[in-house]
Amino acid sequence: MNVSYYFASARGDVRVDEATLERPFIVPPVQPHPFMTLRDYFTSVRDFVLRDGGTSLASLVAELWGERVSPGDIADLVIRYEKYGTLYQICSIDVSAAGQKAMFVVSTAISALAKETLNHEFDLLEKLNSRHTPSYLPRVYWKEAVTIQKEANRETLLMSLSEWFRGYHEWHFARDEQGKEGVIIWDMVGGYRLASDDEVYEIIRQASKILTLYYDVRTHHRIYPWHHGAGDFVLKTEVDAPTVKLITVRDYEPLMLPVDVREPSSRTFLTLFFLELTVKMRLDKKEGMGESIWAGDYVLPAVLAGFLEALQVKELEGADALSADEFMSHLKSLGEDEIRKMFRAYLNECRLHDQSDYTAVAPELDKHMQSLFRLRH
C-alpha cells in the first residue's frame, strides 16, 4: 500500500516532503506543539484510519461499494491536511482499491474542550442521521483515542472518521473593492470563484430548509450553535442546481422563549425559530475567521422559501406542525412589538455568546424587522 501526505491549497495539492514532516505540529491558538511534529500527526492519522491492520477500513469500503474488499486490495491511501480550525485539525482521506476511490474525513481534537465537543458531535450525528432520508448530514463511522509517545512525553488525541462530502466547497459572503456584495466559493480544486445569483439563492434556501427539517416541533430543539463563519454549510455545483449539506452538529438545544412572552405555544416557538433563522443566515465572518459581517436583504426571500418548504415536508410526514399557509397567516397577525420582543431575546443571547455578532446585528435589527414586514405581505 502506498501512503502519501499532502496539504490542500487553492492551487492544488502540495506534497509534504521529508523536511516539512520534521516541522513542529501547530495547535490552537497558532503555536507549536511542545514535542509533536507534522510526521507524528500524519502517521497518527494513518494508524487511526488503518486500525486493525486495515480490516475496519476495508469492511467500510466494501459496505459502501457493495462488493468484497480486503486490506490487501487497498492500493493507495492519500492523507490531505485540509484545514486548521479553532477546535479540530481536518484531514481528507482518499482510499483507492480495486479501481475505485472512496473519500472520508478525519477530525482530530487535542484540547479537553475539543475532545468533549467531538464526542458530543459524533453522538449527535449518529442520532440525527436517522431523522431524514436522504440525510443532509455526514455519516460517522468510528472514533477513538490515539496516543503519541516520545520518550517521556505523551499526548492523547481524539480522532473520528466520517463521511467526506466529495466535490463540496466552503463559501463565504464577501465584498469587492467597490463594495459590491456576493458569495465566494472556496473551490480548492478549480480555484476560488464568485457564486452566481442563483447559486446564492440556493445556498440560503437549502440551508434554511435543512435547519428547519431538523427542528423538533414537539420539544423545540434545533441544531445550534452553527455559523457561516465556521463553514458549516458546504456547496456542490451541479448541472441542474447546487446541492447544500451541513457538515457538523455542535449541539441540539431547545429554544428559550423571552420571559415576558404570554403564549408559550408551539406556534410561538416556531416563530422564534424562524426569526432567529433570518438573522443567523445573514451573519458570517470575514474570510471565515475575522470580524462578523452582515449580508444584504437579498438573503431573506431564500430563507423564507427554504423554511416554508421544510414545513410542507413536515406536514407530509405527519409532524404536528403548522402548515406553510398557517404559519404565514400567523406571522402576518403578529404586531411589531411582539416581533421586536423576540428579536431582543436573540440579541441578548448574541451579546453573551458572540460579541462580534452582536456588534454586527444590533445596528441592523430595526431595518431587518422592516424588511421582514415587507416580506410577509
C-alpha positions as CSV (number, residue, x, y, z in Angstrom):
1,M,0.0,0.0,0.0
2,N,1.3,3.4,-0.9
3,V,0.7,6.1,1.7
4,S,1.2,9.8,0.8
5,Y,0.7,13.1,2.6
6,Y,-0.4,16.4,1.2
7,F,-1.5,19.9,2.1
8,A,-4.7,21.1,0.4
9,S,-4.5,24.5,-1.3
10,A,-6.4,26.6,-3.8
11,R,-3.6,26.0,-6.4
12,G,-3.9,22.2,-5.9
13,D,-2.4,19.6,-3.6
14,V,1.1,20.2,-2.2
15,R,3.2,17.1,-1.5
16,V,4.6,17.1,2.1
17,D,8.3,16.3,1.8
18,E,10.6,14.8,4.5
19,A,11.9,18.2,5.7
20,T,8.4,19.5,6.2
21,L,7.4,16.4,8.2
22,E,10.0,17.3,10.8
23,R,8.5,20.8,11.4
24,P,6.5,21.3,14.7
25,F,2.8,20.4,14.6
26,I,0.8,23.7,15.1
27,V,-2.0,23.7,17.6
28,P,-4.6,26.4,18.7
29,P,-4.2,29.2,19.1
30,V,-1.4,29.0,16.4
31,Q,1.5,27.8,18.4
32,P,3.9,24.9,18.0
33,H,3.1,21.7,20.0
34,P,5.6,21.1,22.8
35,F,7.0,18.0,21.1
36,M,4.9,16.7,18.2
37,T,6.0,17.1,14.6
38,L,3.9,17.0,11.4
39,R,5.2,13.5,10.9
40,D,3.7,12.5,14.3
41,Y,0.4,14.0,13.3
42,F,0.2,12.4,9.8
43,T,1.4,9.0,11.0
44,S,-1.2,9.0,13.8
45,V,-3.9,9.8,11.3
46,R,-2.6,6.9,9.1
47,D,-2.6,4.5,12.0
48,F,-6.1,5.5,13.1
49,V,-7.5,5.0,9.6
50,L,-5.7,1.7,9.2
51,R,-6.6,0.3,12.6
52,D,-6.9,-3.5,12.9
53,G,-4.4,-3.8,10.1
54,G,-6.8,-2.0,7.7
55,T,-9.6,-4.5,8.3
56,S,-12.1,-1.8,9.5
57,L,-11.4,0.4,6.5
58,A,-11.7,-2.5,4.1
59,S,-15.0,-3.5,5.6
60,L,-16.3,0.0,5.5
61,V,-15.3,0.4,1.8
62,A,-16.8,-3.0,1.0
63,E,-20.1,-1.9,2.6
64,L,-20.2,1.4,0.6
65,W,-19.4,-0.3,-2.7
66,G,-21.4,-3.4,-2.2
67,E,-18.5,-5.7,-3.0
68,R,-15.7,-7.7,-1.3
69,V,-12.7,-5.7,-0.4
70,S,-9.8,-6.9,1.7
71,P,-7.0,-4.9,3.4
72,G,-4.6,-6.2,0.7
73,D,-6.9,-4.6,-2.0
74,I,-6.2,-1.1,-0.8
75,A,-3.6,0.2,-3.2
76,D,-3.2,3.9,-2.2
77,L,-4.0,6.0,0.8
78,V,-3.8,9.8,0.5
79,I,-4.0,11.9,3.6
80,R,-4.6,15.5,2.9
81,Y,-4.4,18.2,5.5
82,E,-7.4,20.3,4.7
83,K,-8.0,22.8,7.5
84,Y,-6.6,24.1,10.7
85,G,-9.6,25.0,12.9
86,T,-10.1,26.5,16.3
87,L,-11.3,23.1,17.6
88,Y,-10.1,20.5,15.2
89,Q,-7.4,19.6,12.6
90,I,-9.1,18.3,9.5
91,C,-7.7,15.8,7.0
92,S,-9.5,14.3,4.0
93,I,-8.7,10.7,3.2
94,D,-8.6,9.1,-0.3
95,V,-8.8,5.4,-0.4
96,S,-8.1,3.6,-3.7
97,A,-8.9,-0.1,-4.1
98,A,-10.0,-2.3,-7.0
99,G,-10.0,0.6,-9.4
100,Q,-12.4,2.7,-7.3
101,K,-12.0,5.6,-4.8
102,A,-13.7,6.4,-1.5
103,M,-13.2,9.6,0.5
104,F,-13.5,10.2,4.2
105,V,-12.6,12.9,6.7
106,V,-10.6,12.6,10.0
107,S,-11.3,15.2,12.6
108,T,-8.6,15.5,15.3
109,A,-9.2,17.1,18.7
110,I,-6.3,18.0,21.0
111,S,-7.6,20.2,23.9
112,A,-10.0,18.9,26.5
113,L,-12.8,21.2,25.2
114,A,-12.2,20.0,21.6
115,K,-12.4,16.3,22.7
116,E,-15.6,16.9,24.7
117,T,-17.1,18.7,21.7
118,L,-16.0,16.0,19.2
119,N,-17.5,13.2,21.4
120,H,-20.8,15.2,21.6
121,E,-20.9,15.9,17.9
122,F,-20.2,12.3,17.0
123,D,-23.1,11.2,19.2
124,L,-25.5,13.8,17.8
125,L,-24.7,13.0,14.2
126,E,-25.4,9.3,14.9
127,K,-28.7,10.3,16.4
128,L,-29.9,12.9,13.8
129,N,-28.7,11.0,10.7
130,S,-31.7,8.7,11.1
131,R,-34.2,11.5,11.2
132,H,-34.5,12.2,7.5
133,T,-34.0,10.3,4.2
134,P,-32.0,11.5,2.5
135,S,-29.8,12.8,5.3
136,Y,-28.2,16.2,4.9
137,L,-25.5,15.4,7.5
138,P,-22.3,13.3,7.2
139,R,-22.4,9.7,8.3
140,V,-20.0,8.9,11.2
141,Y,-18.1,5.6,11.3
142,W,-15.7,5.4,14.3
143,K,-13.7,7.4,16.8
144,E,-11.0,6.5,19.3
145,A,-8.2,8.0,21.3
146,V,-4.7,7.9,19.7
147,T,-1.6,8.2,21.9
148,I,1.6,9.8,20.8
149,Q,4.6,8.7,23.0
150,K,8.1,10.3,22.5
151,E,10.5,9.4,25.3
152,A,8.9,10.9,28.5
153,N,6.4,13.0,26.5
154,R,2.9,11.8,25.9
155,E,-0.1,13.3,24.0
156,T,-3.5,11.8,23.6
157,L,-5.5,12.8,20.6
158,L,-9.2,12.1,19.9
159,M,-10.0,11.2,16.2
160,S,-13.2,10.5,14.4
161,L,-13.7,9.1,10.9
162,S,-16.8,10.3,9.0
163,E,-18.2,10.8,5.5
164,W,-16.4,13.4,3.3
165,F,-18.7,15.3,1.0
166,R,-16.8,14.9,-2.2
167,G,-16.9,17.9,-4.5
168,Y,-18.4,20.2,-1.9
169,H,-16.8,23.5,-1.0
170,E,-16.9,26.1,1.8
171,W,-18.2,29.5,0.9
172,H,-18.4,33.0,2.5
173,F,-20.1,36.3,2.0
174,A,-17.6,38.9,0.7
175,R,-17.4,42.5,-0.7
176,D,-15.2,43.5,-3.6
177,E,-13.2,46.8,-3.8
178,Q,-16.3,48.7,-5.0
179,G,-18.3,47.4,-2.0
180,K,-20.5,45.1,-4.1
181,E,-21.6,42.1,-2.1
182,G,-21.5,38.5,-3.2
183,V,-20.6,35.0,-2.2
184,I,-17.1,33.5,-2.8
185,I,-17.0,29.7,-3.3
186,W,-13.7,28.3,-1.9
187,D,-13.1,25.7,-4.6
188,M,-9.8,24.1,-3.6
189,V,-9.6,22.3,-7.0
190,G,-10.9,24.8,-9.5
191,G,-9.9,27.9,-7.6
192,Y,-12.0,30.5,-5.7
193,R,-14.8,32.0,-7.7
194,L,-17.8,34.3,-7.4
195,A,-21.2,32.5,-7.0
196,S,-24.0,33.3,-9.4
197,D,-27.2,34.9,-8.0
198,D,-29.0,31.6,-8.5
199,E,-26.3,29.7,-6.5
200,V,-26.5,32.2,-3.7
201,Y,-30.3,31.8,-3.5
202,E,-30.0,28.0,-3.5
203,I,-27.3,28.1,-0.7
204,I,-29.5,30.1,1.6
205,R,-32.8,28.3,0.6
206,Q,-31.4,24.8,1.1
207,A,-29.5,25.7,4.3
208,S,-32.7,27.2,5.8
209,K,-34.7,24.1,4.7
210,I,-32.1,21.8,6.3
211,L,-32.2,23.5,9.7
212,T,-36.0,23.6,9.7
213,L,-36.2,19.9,8.8
214,Y,-34.2,19.1,11.9
215,Y,-36.2,21.4,14.1
216,D,-38.3,19.3,16.6
217,V,-41.8,20.8,16.7
218,R,-42.6,18.9,19.9
219,T,-39.5,19.6,22.1
220,H,-38.4,22.8,20.3
221,H,-34.9,21.5,19.9
222,R,-32.9,22.8,17.0
223,I,-29.3,22.5,15.6
224,Y,-27.5,25.2,17.4
225,P,-25.0,26.8,17.5
226,W,-23.9,27.0,13.9
227,H,-22.3,29.7,11.9
228,H,-21.5,30.5,8.2
229,G,-18.1,31.8,9.5
230,A,-17.2,28.2,10.5
231,G,-18.0,26.9,7.1
232,D,-20.8,24.7,8.5
233,F,-22.7,24.6,5.2
234,V,-21.0,23.5,2.0
235,L,-22.0,23.6,-1.6
236,K,-21.6,21.3,-4.6
237,T,-22.2,22.8,-8.0
238,E,-24.2,20.6,-10.3
239,V,-25.8,20.9,-13.7
240,D,-29.4,21.4,-12.6
241,A,-28.9,23.1,-9.2
242,P,-26.4,23.4,-6.4
243,T,-26.6,20.9,-3.5
244,V,-26.0,22.0,0.0
245,K,-25.0,19.9,3.1
246,L,-24.4,20.6,6.7
247,I,-21.0,19.2,7.8
248,T,-21.5,19.1,11.5
249,V,-23.8,19.4,14.5
250,R,-22.2,21.0,17.5
251,D,-25.3,20.9,19.7
252,Y,-29.0,20.3,19.6
253,E,-30.5,22.8,22.0
254,P,-34.1,23.8,22.9
255,L,-35.3,27.3,22.1
256,M,-35.8,29.6,25.1
257,L,-38.7,32.0,24.9
258,P,-38.4,35.5,26.4
259,V,-39.7,35.6,29.9
260,D,-42.5,38.1,29.1
261,V,-44.0,36.1,26.2
262,R,-47.5,35.3,27.3
263,E,-48.3,32.5,24.9
264,P,-45.7,29.7,25.1
265,S,-47.3,27.7,22.3
266,S,-45.8,25.6,19.5
267,R,-46.5,28.3,17.0
268,T,-44.7,30.9,19.2
269,F,-41.6,28.6,19.4
270,L,-41.8,28.1,15.6
271,T,-42.0,31.8,15.1
272,L,-38.9,32.4,17.3
273,F,-37.1,29.7,15.4
274,F,-37.9,31.4,12.1
275,L,-36.9,34.9,13.3
276,E,-33.6,33.5,14.7
277,L,-33.0,31.8,11.3
278,T,-33.5,35.1,9.4
279,V,-30.8,36.7,11.5
280,K,-28.3,33.8,11.6
281,M,-28.5,33.3,7.8
282,R,-27.2,36.9,7.3
283,L,-24.2,36.5,9.6
284,D,-20.7,35.4,8.5
285,K,-17.1,36.0,9.5
286,K,-14.8,37.9,7.2
287,E,-12.8,35.3,5.2
288,G,-14.2,32.7,7.6
289,M,-12.2,33.9,10.6
290,G,-12.4,37.7,11.0
291,E,-15.0,40.0,12.4
292,S,-18.7,39.3,11.9
293,I,-20.3,40.7,8.7
294,W,-23.9,41.2,7.8
295,A,-25.3,40.2,4.4
296,G,-27.9,42.2,2.5
297,D,-31.7,41.8,2.3
298,Y,-31.4,39.5,-0.7
299,V,-30.9,36.7,1.8
300,L,-34.4,36.9,3.2
301,P,-36.6,35.6,0.4
302,A,-34.4,32.5,0.2
303,V,-34.7,32.0,4.0
304,L,-38.5,32.1,3.9
305,A,-38.7,29.8,0.9
306,G,-36.5,27.1,2.5
307,F,-38.3,27.4,5.8
308,L,-41.8,27.1,4.2
309,E,-40.6,24.2,2.0
310,A,-39.5,22.3,5.2
311,L,-42.8,22.9,6.8
312,Q,-44.5,21.3,3.8
313,V,-42.3,18.3,4.2
314,K,-43.1,18.1,7.9
315,E,-46.8,18.2,7.0
316,L,-46.5,15.4,4.5
317,E,-44.6,13.3,7.1
318,G,-47.4,13.8,9.6
319,A,-45.5,16.0,12.0
320,D,-47.6,18.1,14.3
321,A,-46.5,21.4,12.9
322,L,-48.2,24.4,11.3
323,S,-48.7,24.2,7.6
324,A,-46.9,26.8,5.5
325,D,-50.1,28.7,4.9
326,E,-51.0,28.6,8.6
327,F,-47.5,29.9,9.6
328,M,-47.7,32.8,7.1
329,S,-51.2,33.8,8.5
330,H,-49.8,33.7,12.0
331,L,-46.7,35.7,11.0
332,K,-48.9,38.4,9.4
333,S,-51.0,38.6,12.5
334,L,-48.1,39.5,14.8
335,G,-47.6,43.1,15.8
336,E,-44.4,44.9,15.6
337,D,-43.9,44.9,19.4
338,E,-44.3,41.1,19.6
339,I,-41.7,40.6,16.9
340,R,-39.3,43.1,18.4
341,K,-39.6,41.3,21.8
342,M,-38.5,38.0,20.2
343,F,-35.6,39.7,18.4
344,R,-34.4,41.3,21.6
345,A,-34.3,37.9,23.2
346,Y,-32.0,36.7,20.4
347,L,-29.9,39.8,20.7
348,N,-29.4,39.3,24.4
349,E,-28.2,35.8,23.7
350,C,-25.9,37.1,20.9
351,R,-24.4,39.6,23.3
352,L,-23.5,36.8,25.7
353,H,-22.0,34.3,23.2
354,D,-20.5,36.3,20.3
355,Q,-19.7,40.0,20.8
356,S,-18.7,40.3,17.2
357,D,-22.0,39.0,16.0
358,Y,-23.8,41.3,18.4
359,T,-21.9,44.3,17.1
360,A,-22.9,43.4,13.5
361,V,-26.6,42.7,14.3
362,A,-27.5,45.4,16.8
363,P,-27.4,48.4,14.4
364,E,-29.2,46.5,11.7
365,L,-32.0,45.0,13.7
366,D,-34.7,47.6,13.1
367,K,-34.0,47.6,9.3
368,H,-34.1,43.8,9.4
369,M,-37.5,43.9,11.0
370,Q,-38.9,46.3,8.4
371,S,-37.5,44.0,5.6
372,L,-39.4,41.1,7.2
373,F,-42.6,43.1,7.4
374,R,-42.4,43.8,3.7
375,L,-41.6,40.1,3.0
376,R,-44.6,38.8,4.9
377,H,-47.2,40.8,2.9
